[in-house]
Amino acid sequence: MSEQPLSGPQDEAQPQPAAARRHANGARALATLSRFLAEEGWNPRPVGSAAFTMEYRGEAGAFELRAELLVAAEQLVITAMAPEPVPPPRRAAAAEYLIRAGWGLYVGALQLDLDSGAVVASCGLDFEGEPLSPRLIRNALAATVRLMEVYLPGLKAVIAGADPRSAVAQAERRQSL
């Protein structure tokens, strides 16, 4: 039996139809994201070819947001960075706080880099094969901002010495008001 590939050789100059569609959809999504952020007053600053940073000021304080489009994968990731890293002596308590806070979340995530102390809230969405709409962008931004708004005060309290379990309970009580 001869060993022949299941498909013939690929012409490197001609992208496959599916790959071409993904690239076109991703490129349209990048234009949609850029236009949406500008029109909604986010004052986006480009970072590289497919990401933007913005500043958010809310009840919990100010923090930086990053909207990044993974063009080839057709994914949007919104990340909110806590304004200050967690100092080394409080990282274990902060990790406990974020794990407790993250339990039960349906949309988004809270993460701690144990090496640097950086804390982020993030929300991602996969829009493969579908146009990225302003509503999807707005929803991802809102979910990410809400996570940071709800849990940043408790994170600050834990950094200052509060018990992680109590800080989560307090953050979630405030959230339900």
N, C-alpha and C positions, 0 to 999 in steps of 0.2 A: 504494500500500500504506500503510495507516495505521500510525502508530507507537504501538503499545500496549505497555505493560509486559508482561513475561512472566508476572508475577503481579499480582494486584490490589493496591490500596492496603492498607497495613498499619495496623491499628488499634493506635495507640500504647498504649492502656490494656490490651490483651490481649497478653501475651507469647506468642511462638510456642511450640508444644509442646516443641521441642528446647531452646530457650533456658530454658524453665521447668524442664525436667528437669535441665539443667546447673546452674541456680541451686540447685535442691533438692539435687542430689548434692553440690555445693560446700558448701552450708550444713551438710549432714550430716557432710561431711568435716571441717569446722571444729570441730564438736562432738566428733568422734572424736579429732582431734588434741589438743584441749584436755584431754579426759578422759585420753587415753593419757599425755600429759606429766605430768599431776598424779599419776596412779596409779603411774607408774614412778619417781616421786621426782625428777623433773628440776627441780622448783621453778620452773615457768615464770612469767615476768613478761610480761603482755600489752603489746604495742607496737602501737598502732593497733587496727583492728578484726579483723585476720586474721593477726597475727604474734605470736611469743613470743620472748623472749630467755632464755637460761639460761647458767649458768657450768659449765664442765667442768674438772675437775682430774685430770690423769693423769701418766704418767711423763715426758712431754715438757714439762709445766708446765700452767698454767691458761690457758684461753682462753674466749672467749664464743662461744656458739652461737646461731643465729637460725633458727627454724622459721617459714616464711612460707607461707601458703596463698593461692594465686591462685584465688579462688573461682570467678569466671566462666570461667576457662581450665581449671579442674579440674587444677591442678598444685600440687605441694608442692616447696618449695626449702629445703634445709637448708644453712646456711652457717656455717663456723667461721672466726673472725677471729683472725689471729695477734696476740699481745698487744702488739707494738710495731711501728710502721711501719719500713720500711727507710730508712735515711738516704740522702739524695741521692747521695753518692759511691759507695754500694754497690748502687744500683738496677740498673745494667747487669749486675753479677755475679749479683744476686738473680734478675733476669729469665732469665739463662742457666740458673741452677740450677732454676728452676721449669719452664722449657721442657724441660730434660733429665729432670726428675722426672716431668713429665706425659706424656712419650712412653711409649706402651704402656699407659696407664691405660685400663681398660675402663669403669669406673664412676667418675664424679666428675671434678673439675677443680681445678687450682691456678691462681690468678690474682694478678697484681700490678697495682695502680693506679700507673702511672708518675708521676702528678702528686703523689699523697699518700704513696706508699710503702706503702699498706695491702696486706696479703696475705690472701687467703682460700682456703679449700678448700671446695668445694661439691658437692652432689649434688642433682639434681632428678629428679622423676618426674611423668609425665603419667598420671593415672588417669581420663581422660575416659570417661564411660559406665560406670565401675566404682566400687564403693564403696571408699573409702580404708580399708584395714584396719590394725589395730595392727601386723601383721607388716611391711607396706610401710613404715610410719613407722619402725619399729625398724631395718629394713634401711637406709633412707636415713640415719638418724642414725648408725648403726654405720659405714657407708662414709665419711661425712664426718669423724667423729671419728678413724677409722683413718688417713685421709689426713693430717690435721693431726698426729697422734701420730707417724707415720712420718717426715714431712718437716720438721716444725718444728725438731728439733735441727740438721739440716743447714742450714736457713735461718739459724738463729742463728750457726752456724759460718761461713757465707758472709758474714754481716754483720760478723763479727769478722775477716774477711780470708781465709778458706779458699778454695781453688780449687773452683768449682762442680761440675766433673766428679767430683772426689774426694769431695765432700760427698754427692753423689747415690749414688755407689758405697757409701759408708759407711752411709748411711741404708737402702739396700736390702739390704745385708748384715745389718744389725741386724733388719730386718723378717723375714728368712727364718729367724731363730733360733727 
